[in-house]
Amino acid sequence: MSGILKSSLLLLFCSGAGSGPSAASLTAGQIEARIHAEGGRKVIKDLRADEAEFEEILSRIDSGESEWLDVALLLKPFSDGGTAEGVGYAVARALPKAPARVLSLVGHGFDLEEVCTSPFNEPAAGIAESYERKALAALATVRDRRLGTLASECAKRIKTPAAGG
């Protein structure tokens, strides 16, 4: 495994722009290795320069898979402005898919306000409402007693005011 990781790192570091692994083929382990080897600031700077790679990573984070939520935790301290918003929104979009995993990040790098929000800028009609329904349904399934209060608070934050109310 160590040899595989070293080979992956060598491929990532030595390849020129556009000739390395495509954004779609990156693994969470490769991103984590880059953060540990190069530092989070450098990785964030590189992501800002390669919007397609950054968008792919955000898409992977919003899958709700543990390893990608770990990447979000590693990127968060080095993110600011648009990258911070992107990472926060990706974690929030993971909420309907993995509510317990997302809630477990609260207080460990993410705030309730970041992950319990409508994670869209100017969404098309119905998108925010669909997200709200899915997120509220997912939060209702959280059975971990330690996360129950967070799930309840999160649900309150996600509910949009009724039209006309």
N, C-alpha and C positions, 0 to 999 in steps of 0.2 A: 504494500500500500504506500509506503514511504516513497518507493521508486516511481509509482504512478503519480503521486502528488508532485514530486520533483519534476517529472516529465511534463505534467500539465503546467506547472509554473514556468518551466523553461519555454514551453510553447507560447504561453501568454506574454512573457517578458521579452522574448527575443523576436517575436513576429513584428513586422512592420504594420503600420495602420492599414486596415482593410485586408491584411493577409493572414491574420490570426484567426482564432475561433470566432465564428459568427456569434452575435449576441444570443441567438436562439440556442446555441450549443453550450453556453456557459453554465456551470453548475454553481450551486451555493458554496460548495467547498472551494472552488476556484476564486470566487469573490472574497470569501473569508481569508484565503491564503494571501491574496493581493493586499487586503487591508492589513494583515499582520506583517507582511514583508515590506510593503511600501509606505504604510501609514494611511490612515483614513482620509487625511486632507488630500493626499495625492490621488487616491482613488476617486474621491468626490470631484476633484479638478478634472480628471480624465473623463468621468461620466458627464460632466457639464459639456465637455468638448465632443462627446459622441452621444447625441440625443437618442439615437436608435438603441444603443446599448442600455442607456439609462431607462428608457421606456420598457425595454424587455425585462430588466431587473425589477422594475415596479410591477410589471404584470406578474412576474413570478412571486413577488411578495404578496400580492393580493390573492394568490392561490390559497393562502392560509396554511401552507405546508410549514411544519416546524423549522426546517432548515432555512427557509426563505425568511421567516419571521426573525430568525437569529441574525440573518444578514441585515435586516432592517434595524435591529438593535445595535449592530456594529456600525452602521452608517449614520445613525441618528446623531451622535455627538459631534460629528464633523459636518453635518448638513446645516445650511442656512438658506434663507430666502426660498427660492423656488425648489431647491433640492429638499429642504426640510418639509415643505408643503407636499411635495410629491411622495416622499417616504411616508409621511403621516397619512395622506389620503390612501395610499396603497394598503397600509395596515387597516385603516377604517373599512376599505372595500373587502378585506378579508373577514371582517366580523360576521357576516351572514354564513360564511363557509366554515369558520372555526371560532365560534364565540368564546369558548373557554381559553383557547390558546391566545387569542387577542386580548382578552381581559387580563390574562396573567402578565401581560406586558405593562399594565398600568402600575405606575410606581417603580418600574424597573426600566426607565428610559422613555416611557410615553405617559402622557397625561390623559385622564378621562376625556377631557375636552377634545383631544386630538383624535381619539379612536371612536368616539361616540358622537359622530357628526355626519352630515350629508357630505360625502367625499367627492363632490363634483363642483366644477365651476361652470355655471350656465348650462345645466343639463337639458337635453331635449325633453319634450313633454313626456311625462310618465316615468322617467328614469329615477328621479329622486323618490317618487312615491313607491315604485317597485322596490327600490333599495330599502326604504323604510319598512315595508311589509316583511321582506325577507329577513332584515336585521332583527326586527321585533320578534318574529317567529323563532329565529335562532336563539335569541337571548332567553326566550321562555323555556328552552331546552336545557339551560345550564343548571346542573344539579349539584355541582361542587359547592358545599356550604360556604367555603372561604370566598367564593366569587359571587354568591347570591346577592349581596348588597350592591356590589359593583354592577351586576347585570341589571338590577332594578334602577340604579342611578343612570346607567347607560341608556336604558329604554326611555326614561324621562327626557333625556337630552336628544334622542333621535326622533321622537314624536314631533311631527310638524303640526302647527296650529291648524285646526279645522278651518276650511274655507268659510269666510264670512264670520268667523268667531273670534 
